Amino acid sequence: MASARAKFPKDPFRIQTDLGEVLMLPPHLADEIRNAPQLNFTTAIVEDDHGTLRGFDFASMNTQTLIRNVAQRQLTKYLIIVTKPLSEETALAVSINFGDSIEWHEVMLKQAVNNVISRISSRVFLGDQICRNEQWLHLTELYSERFMHAGAQLRIWPRYLRPLVHWFLPECRRLRATQREAVRIIAPVVEARKKAKRDALAADEPVPVFNDALDWSEDEARVKRLSYDPAIVQLSLAIAAIHTTADLTEQFVLDIAQNPQYFAPLREEIIRCLREGGWKKSSLYNMKLLDSAIKESQRLKPSSIASMRRRVERQMILSNGIKLKAGDRIAVDSHRMWDPTLHEEPGRWDPYRFLSMRTADPAKENSAALLVTTSPDHLGFGHGRDACPGRFFAANEVKVALCHMIVKYEWELVPGTETKPNMMGLIAESSPTARITIRRRHNPELNIDSL
């Protein structure tokens, strides 16, 4: 990728990836294609991630449409009321995964953070009943892992053989078994809710409203007339929300551990904002240094070194004369995130970088510097019509998790631990083997659990 970029710094180039051949576009073309009707993100997911095959239902057209609508039309709308429940669940999650001891002890970071994010995401997606079901929490993490592994194994086979081979591959069979187990857990909950609604109607009483992803999925499926399985949608939300959110959280934990001088100013900001406003969406918005620091971690190590994956549905000719042919897979190079002409010392983690951009003009806040804002210069959440629809929730979720960690704990890297990301094709995963040594702070400045 780096050598191709050096040869063609301002031109598209073709590159062979684990997903097949991809036409890589330079970032200055991102705005030109971001809303192009000839290009489709969902069909790229369906094709690349085996969305027509049993077990890979996360990547099916119906599931992708449904979880996008749930994120855009429901989840974002309810952000104002979910901050407090997120904090309540995070308090339990960090206690379980990082402990309450004031003595130093080692923790496998990825495993701990994945479980924290799984727990707090499930609180919003499923309510306070199932979010603490240990079987369900294990399944959400297992399905994501098995989906990735089975998909990679299936890509070894020619595309025309995959509809047959997937029935026999052990990895694909294990993936389908995970789905069946999810149905076993979720189906009784769905039936109980249906019964409660029927009983309320029969008794001429108010129909119960649960305000979680089970309800939202049902509403959106009815509007769009989509067939769906509630358990599959919940597993799919887990993949979409938990994996990338946990990865960003882990990367931040590693970055600040290597730059411990920033613990104090971040802790001070968090305590001030929570003391003034409590657990509200507005309090998280006012944590401007934290927002900047998280965006900086995403800049240095995004979840992929290319973004805006699309399938060309109809031929499109770009302004530079490049012809995108129907059936082509395209993506946009993310290299502007490390461009020295845009970022001073681009290899250094500077938590104030985006805060400085945000407040450069005292008369007007620069919204481009916000964590949730996308642009050709920062493709961490994609860009355009198909930018990550759940990024507003993800941003708040990461902030809540880090508030609890920064106020309640102090941590360091275990000497010799690997902090470099694990590269898998275009994917950049935060270090899967990183370990930290962590302890509970003896007397935090603020009891954030009581707010």
C-alpha positions as CSV (number, residue, x, y, z in Angstrom):
1,M,0.0,0.0,0.0
2,A,2.8,2.4,1.0
3,S,4.8,1.7,-2.2
4,A,1.7,2.1,-4.4
5,R,0.9,5.4,-2.7
6,A,4.5,6.6,-3.3
7,K,4.2,5.7,-7.0
8,F,0.7,7.2,-7.5
9,P,0.4,10.0,-4.8
10,K,-2.6,11.7,-6.4
11,D,-4.0,9.0,-8.6
12,P,-6.1,5.9,-8.0
13,F,-4.3,2.5,-8.0
14,R,-5.5,-1.1,-7.8
15,I,-4.4,-3.2,-4.9
16,Q,-5.0,-6.9,-4.1
17,T,-6.5,-7.3,-0.6
18,D,-8.0,-10.2,1.4
19,L,-11.4,-9.0,-0.1
20,G,-10.1,-9.2,-3.6
21,E,-9.0,-6.4,-5.9
22,V,-9.8,-2.9,-4.7
23,L,-9.5,0.3,-6.6
24,M,-7.9,2.7,-4.1
25,L,-8.9,6.3,-4.5
26,P,-6.8,9.3,-3.1
27,P,-8.6,11.2,-0.3
28,H,-9.1,14.3,-2.4
29,L,-11.8,12.4,-4.3
30,A,-13.7,11.5,-1.1
31,D,-16.1,14.4,-1.3
32,E,-16.8,13.6,-5.0
33,I,-18.0,10.1,-4.3
34,R,-19.4,10.4,-0.8
35,N,-23.0,10.7,-1.8
36,A,-22.8,9.3,-5.4
37,P,-25.9,7.2,-6.2
38,Q,-23.9,5.0,-8.5
39,L,-22.0,3.6,-5.5
40,N,-23.4,1.3,-2.7
41,F,-21.9,0.5,0.7
42,T,-24.4,-2.2,1.6
43,T,-23.9,-4.3,-1.5
44,A,-20.2,-4.2,-0.9
45,I,-20.8,-5.6,2.6
46,V,-23.1,-8.3,1.3
47,E,-20.7,-9.4,-1.4
48,D,-17.4,-9.1,0.6
49,D,-18.8,-10.6,3.8
50,H,-20.9,-13.5,2.4
51,G,-24.2,-11.8,3.3
52,T,-26.2,-14.3,1.2
53,L,-25.0,-17.3,3.1
54,R,-26.5,-18.8,6.3
55,G,-24.6,-17.8,9.4
56,F,-23.3,-14.6,7.9
57,D,-26.7,-12.8,8.4
58,F,-24.9,-9.7,9.8
59,A,-23.9,-8.9,6.3
60,S,-27.3,-9.6,4.7
61,M,-29.1,-6.8,2.9
62,N,-32.1,-6.9,5.3
63,T,-29.9,-6.9,8.5
64,Q,-27.6,-4.1,7.2
65,T,-30.6,-2.0,6.3
66,L,-32.3,-2.6,9.6
67,I,-29.3,-1.9,11.9
68,R,-28.5,1.3,9.9
69,N,-32.1,2.5,10.3
70,V,-32.0,1.6,14.0
71,A,-28.8,3.6,14.5
72,Q,-29.9,6.6,12.4
73,R,-33.5,6.9,13.4
74,Q,-33.7,5.5,16.9
75,L,-30.4,5.2,18.7
76,T,-29.2,8.7,18.0
77,K,-32.6,10.1,19.0
78,Y,-32.4,8.5,22.5
79,L,-28.8,9.6,23.3
80,I,-30.2,12.3,25.6
81,I,-31.7,9.6,27.9
82,V,-29.1,6.8,27.8
83,T,-26.1,8.6,29.3
84,K,-27.1,7.8,32.9
85,P,-27.9,4.1,32.2
86,L,-24.6,3.8,30.3
87,S,-22.8,5.2,33.4
88,E,-24.6,2.8,35.8
89,E,-23.6,-0.2,33.7
90,T,-20.1,1.0,33.2
91,A,-19.6,1.3,37.0
92,L,-20.4,-2.5,37.3
93,A,-18.4,-3.4,34.1
94,V,-15.1,-1.7,35.2
95,S,-15.4,-3.2,38.6
96,I,-15.8,-6.7,37.2
97,N,-13.0,-6.3,34.6
98,F,-10.4,-4.1,36.4
99,G,-11.2,-4.9,40.0
100,D,-11.5,-2.7,43.1
101,S,-8.1,-3.4,44.6
102,I,-5.8,-0.5,45.3
103,E,-2.8,-2.8,44.7
104,W,-1.3,-3.1,41.3
105,H,-2.4,-6.1,39.3
106,E,-2.1,-7.1,35.6
107,V,-4.9,-7.2,33.2
108,M,-5.1,-8.4,29.6
109,L,-6.4,-5.2,28.0
110,K,-8.3,-6.3,25.0
111,Q,-10.3,-9.0,26.8
112,A,-11.2,-6.5,29.6
113,V,-12.2,-3.6,27.3
114,N,-14.2,-5.9,25.0
115,N,-16.2,-7.1,28.0
116,V,-16.8,-3.6,29.3
117,I,-18.1,-2.3,26.0
118,S,-20.1,-5.5,25.5
119,R,-21.9,-5.0,28.8
120,I,-22.7,-1.3,28.4
121,S,-23.8,-1.7,24.7
122,S,-26.1,-4.5,25.7
123,R,-27.6,-2.3,28.4
124,V,-28.9,0.1,25.7
125,F,-29.7,-2.6,23.1
126,L,-31.4,-5.0,25.4
127,G,-32.2,-3.3,28.7
128,D,-31.0,-4.1,32.2
129,Q,-32.3,-7.7,32.2
130,I,-30.3,-9.5,29.4
131,C,-27.3,-7.1,29.5
132,R,-26.1,-9.0,32.6
133,N,-26.8,-12.5,31.2
134,E,-23.3,-13.9,31.1
135,Q,-24.2,-16.4,28.3
136,W,-25.4,-13.6,26.1
137,L,-22.3,-11.4,26.8
138,H,-20.1,-14.4,25.9
139,L,-22.1,-15.0,22.7
140,T,-21.8,-11.4,21.5
141,E,-18.0,-11.5,21.8
142,L,-17.8,-15.0,20.4
143,Y,-20.0,-14.2,17.3
144,S,-17.8,-11.3,16.3
145,E,-14.7,-13.5,16.6
146,R,-16.3,-16.4,14.7
147,F,-17.7,-14.2,12.0
148,M,-14.3,-12.7,11.2
149,H,-12.6,-16.1,11.3
150,A,-15.2,-18.0,9.3
151,G,-15.2,-15.2,6.7
152,A,-11.5,-15.3,6.3
153,Q,-11.5,-19.1,5.9
154,L,-14.3,-18.9,3.3
155,R,-12.4,-16.3,1.2
156,I,-9.7,-18.8,0.6
157,W,-12.2,-20.7,-1.7
158,P,-13.2,-19.5,-5.1
159,R,-16.3,-17.3,-4.9
160,Y,-18.5,-19.7,-7.0
161,L,-17.8,-22.6,-4.5
162,R,-18.6,-20.7,-1.3
163,P,-22.4,-21.3,-1.3
164,L,-21.5,-25.0,-1.1
165,V,-18.4,-25.0,0.9
166,H,-19.8,-22.9,3.8
167,W,-22.1,-25.8,4.8
168,F,-19.1,-28.0,5.5
169,L,-16.3,-25.7,6.8
170,P,-16.0,-26.2,10.6
171,E,-15.6,-22.4,11.1
172,C,-18.9,-21.7,9.4
173,R,-20.7,-24.5,11.2
174,R,-19.5,-23.0,14.5
175,L,-20.8,-19.6,13.4
176,R,-24.2,-21.0,12.7
177,A,-24.2,-22.8,16.1
178,T,-23.6,-19.4,17.8
179,Q,-26.6,-17.9,16.0
180,R,-28.8,-20.8,17.1
181,E,-27.7,-20.3,20.7
182,A,-28.5,-16.6,20.4
183,V,-32.0,-17.4,19.2
184,R,-32.4,-19.7,22.2
185,I,-31.7,-16.8,24.6
186,I,-33.5,-13.9,22.8
187,A,-36.7,-15.7,21.5
188,P,-38.3,-16.1,25.0
189,V,-37.7,-12.5,25.8
190,V,-39.4,-11.4,22.5
191,E,-42.3,-13.7,23.2
192,A,-42.7,-12.4,26.7
193,R,-42.8,-8.9,25.4
194,K,-45.4,-9.7,22.8
195,K,-47.5,-11.3,25.5
196,A,-47.2,-8.3,27.7
197,K,-48.3,-6.0,24.9
198,R,-51.3,-8.3,24.0
199,D,-52.3,-8.5,27.7
200,A,-52.2,-4.7,28.0
201,L,-54.3,-4.2,24.9
202,A,-56.9,-6.8,26.1
203,A,-57.1,-5.1,29.5
204,D,-57.3,-1.6,27.9
205,E,-54.1,-0.6,29.6
206,P,-51.1,1.4,28.2
207,V,-48.9,-0.9,26.0
208,P,-45.5,-1.2,27.6
209,V,-42.6,0.6,25.8
210,F,-39.1,-0.7,26.3
211,N,-37.0,1.9,24.4
212,D,-34.3,-0.6,23.5
213,A,-33.0,-2.1,20.2
214,L,-35.5,-5.0,20.4
215,D,-38.4,-2.5,20.2
216,W,-36.6,-0.3,17.7
217,S,-35.9,-3.1,15.4
218,E,-39.5,-4.2,15.4
219,D,-40.6,-0.7,14.6
220,E,-38.2,-0.2,11.8
221,A,-38.9,-3.6,10.3
222,R,-42.6,-2.8,10.3
223,V,-42.0,0.5,8.5
224,K,-39.7,-1.0,5.9
225,R,-41.6,-4.3,5.7
226,L,-38.4,-6.3,6.3
227,S,-38.3,-9.8,7.5
228,Y,-35.8,-10.3,10.3
229,D,-34.8,-12.4,13.3
230,P,-34.5,-10.4,16.6
231,A,-31.6,-12.5,17.8
232,I,-29.7,-12.0,14.6
233,V,-30.2,-8.3,14.7
234,Q,-28.9,-8.2,18.3
235,L,-25.8,-10.2,17.3
236,S,-25.3,-7.8,14.3
237,L,-25.6,-4.8,16.5
238,A,-22.9,-6.3,18.7
239,I,-20.5,-6.7,15.8
240,A,-21.3,-3.2,14.4
241,A,-21.1,-1.4,17.8
242,I,-18.9,-3.4,20.1
243,H,-15.9,-4.4,18.0
244,T,-14.9,-1.0,16.7
245,T,-15.9,0.9,19.9
246,A,-13.8,-1.4,22.1
247,D,-10.9,-1.2,19.7
248,L,-10.9,2.6,19.9
249,T,-11.2,2.5,23.7
250,E,-8.3,0.1,24.0
251,Q,-6.1,2.3,21.7
252,F,-6.8,5.3,23.9
253,V,-5.8,3.3,27.0
254,L,-2.5,2.4,25.4
255,D,-1.8,5.9,24.1
256,I,-2.3,7.6,27.4
257,A,-0.3,4.9,29.2
258,Q,2.6,6.0,27.0
259,N,1.9,9.6,27.7
260,P,1.0,9.7,31.4
261,Q,1.5,13.4,31.8
262,Y,-2.0,13.9,30.3
263,F,-3.9,11.9,33.0
264,A,-4.1,15.0,35.2
265,P,-5.6,17.5,32.7
266,L,-8.1,14.9,31.4
267,R,-9.1,13.9,34.9
268,E,-9.6,17.5,35.9
269,E,-11.8,18.2,32.9
270,I,-14.0,15.1,33.5
271,I,-14.5,15.9,37.2
272,R,-15.3,19.5,36.4
273,C,-17.9,18.7,33.7
274,L,-19.5,15.9,35.8
275,R,-19.6,18.1,38.9
276,E,-21.3,20.9,36.9
277,G,-23.8,18.8,34.9
278,G,-23.9,15.2,36.1
279,W,-24.3,12.3,33.7
280,K,-25.9,14.2,30.8
281,K,-25.2,14.3,27.1
282,S,-24.3,17.9,27.5
283,S,-21.6,17.0,30.0
284,L,-20.0,14.6,27.6
285,Y,-20.1,17.3,24.9
286,N,-18.3,19.7,27.2
287,M,-15.4,17.3,27.7
288,K,-13.5,18.9,24.8
289,L,-10.1,17.7,25.7
290,L,-11.3,14.1,26.1
291,D,-13.1,14.4,22.7
292,S,-9.9,15.7,21.1
293,A,-7.8,12.9,22.7
294,I,-10.0,10.2,21.5
295,K,-10.1,11.6,18.0
296,E,-6.3,11.7,18.2
297,S,-6.1,8.0,19.0
298,Q,-8.4,7.3,16.1
299,R,-6.2,9.4,13.8
300,L,-3.1,7.6,14.7
301,K,-4.7,4.1,14.6
302,P,-8.0,4.0,12.8
303,S,-9.8,0.6,12.5
304,S,-8.8,0.5,8.8
305,I,-6.1,2.2,6.7
306,A,-8.7,2.7,4.0
307,S,-12.3,3.8,4.3
308,M,-15.5,4.5,2.3
309,R,-15.7,0.9,0.9
310,R,-18.2,0.9,-1.9
311,R,-19.4,-1.4,-4.8
312,V,-19.9,0.4,-8.1
313,E,-23.5,-0.4,-9.2
314,R,-23.5,1.8,-12.3
315,Q,-20.6,3.2,-14.3
316,M,-19.3,6.5,-12.9
317,I,-16.7,8.9,-14.5
318,L,-14.8,11.0,-12.0
319,S,-13.7,14.6,-12.5
320,N,-10.2,13.5,-13.3
321,G,-11.5,11.2,-16.1
322,I,-11.1,7.9,-14.1
323,K,-13.8,5.5,-15.0
324,L,-15.4,3.4,-12.3
325,K,-16.9,0.3,-13.9
326,A,-20.0,-1.5,-12.6
327,G,-18.9,-4.3,-10.3
328,D,-15.7,-2.6,-9.2
329,R,-14.9,-2.4,-5.5
330,I,-13.5,0.9,-4.4
331,A,-12.2,2.5,-1.2
332,V,-10.5,5.7,-0.2
333,D,-7.0,5.9,1.2
334,S,-6.9,7.3,4.8
335,H,-3.3,8.6,4.6
336,R,-4.3,12.2,5.2
337,M,-4.7,11.3,8.8
338,W,-0.9,11.0,9.0
339,D,0.0,13.7,6.4
340,P,2.8,16.0,7.7
341,T,1.5,18.9,5.6
342,L,-1.8,18.7,7.6
343,H,-0.5,17.6,11.0
344,E,2.6,18.7,12.8
345,E,4.6,15.7,14.0
346,P,1.9,13.3,12.7
347,G,3.5,10.3,14.4
348,R,3.1,11.9,17.9
349,W,0.0,11.4,20.1
350,D,-1.1,14.9,21.0
351,P,-4.4,15.0,22.9
352,Y,-4.6,18.8,22.4
353,R,-4.3,18.6,18.6
354,F,-8.0,18.7,17.7
355,L,-8.9,20.9,20.7
356,S,-6.6,23.6,19.3
357,M,-8.3,23.3,16.0
358,R,-11.7,23.4,17.6
359,T,-11.0,26.6,19.6
360,A,-8.7,28.4,17.2
361,D,-11.4,31.0,16.4
362,P,-12.9,32.3,19.7
363,A,-16.0,33.5,17.8
364,K,-16.9,30.2,16.2
365,E,-16.2,26.6,17.2
366,N,-14.6,24.5,14.4
367,S,-17.0,21.5,14.2
368,A,-14.6,19.7,11.8
369,A,-12.4,19.0,14.9
370,L,-15.2,17.1,16.7
371,L,-14.8,13.3,17.2
372,V,-18.0,12.6,15.3
373,T,-17.3,14.8,12.4
374,T,-16.0,13.2,9.2
375,S,-14.0,14.7,6.4
376,P,-11.5,13.6,3.7
377,D,-8.8,14.5,6.2
378,H,-10.2,12.2,8.9
379,L,-11.9,9.0,7.7
380,G,-12.1,7.2,11.1
381,F,-15.9,6.9,10.8
382,G,-16.0,7.0,7.0
383,H,-17.5,9.9,5.2
384,G,-20.7,10.9,3.4
385,R,-24.1,9.2,3.2
386,D,-22.7,5.9,4.4
387,A,-20.6,7.3,7.3
388,C,-20.9,5.2,10.5
389,P,-24.5,5.9,11.6
390,G,-23.8,4.8,15.2
391,R,-20.8,7.1,15.7
392,F,-22.7,9.5,18.0
393,F,-23.6,6.7,20.3
394,A,-20.1,5.2,20.0
395,A,-18.5,8.5,20.9
396,N,-20.6,8.9,24.0
397,E,-20.0,5.2,25.0
398,V,-16.2,5.6,24.7
399,K,-16.4,8.8,26.8
400,V,-18.5,7.3,29.5
401,A,-16.1,4.2,29.7
402,L,-13.0,6.4,29.9
403,C,-14.6,8.8,32.4
404,H,-14.9,5.8,34.8
405,M,-11.5,4.5,34.1
406,I,-9.6,7.8,34.3
407,V,-11.3,9.0,37.5
408,K,-11.3,5.7,39.3
409,Y,-8.0,4.1,38.2
410,E,-4.4,4.6,37.3
411,W,-2.6,2.3,34.9
412,E,0.7,1.7,33.3
413,L,2.0,-0.6,30.5
414,V,3.5,-3.9,31.6
415,P,7.2,-3.7,30.7
416,G,7.8,-5.2,27.2
417,T,4.1,-5.4,26.3
418,E,3.4,-5.0,22.6
419,T,1.6,-1.8,21.7
420,K,1.8,-1.9,17.9
421,P,-1.4,-2.6,16.1
422,N,-2.0,-5.9,14.5
423,M,-2.4,-5.5,10.7
424,M,-4.7,-7.8,8.8
425,G,-5.0,-6.6,5.2
426,L,-6.5,-3.2,5.4
427,I,-7.6,-3.7,9.0
428,A,-5.6,-2.2,11.8
429,E,-6.5,-3.8,15.2
430,S,-5.2,-2.5,18.5
431,S,-2.7,-4.8,20.0
432,P,-4.4,-8.1,20.9
433,T,-1.6,-9.0,23.4
434,A,-1.2,-5.7,25.3
435,R,-1.2,-6.0,29.1
436,I,-1.5,-3.2,31.6
437,T,-0.9,-3.0,35.3
438,I,-3.7,-1.2,37.0
439,R,-5.0,-0.2,40.4
440,R,-8.0,1.5,41.9
441,R,-7.3,5.1,43.1
442,H,-7.6,5.3,46.8
443,N,-9.5,8.5,47.2
444,P,-10.9,9.9,43.9
445,E,-11.8,13.6,43.8
446,L,-15.5,12.8,42.9
447,N,-17.8,9.9,43.5
448,I,-19.0,9.7,39.9
449,D,-21.3,6.7,40.7
450,S,-23.5,8.9,43.0
451,L,-24.3,11.5,40.4
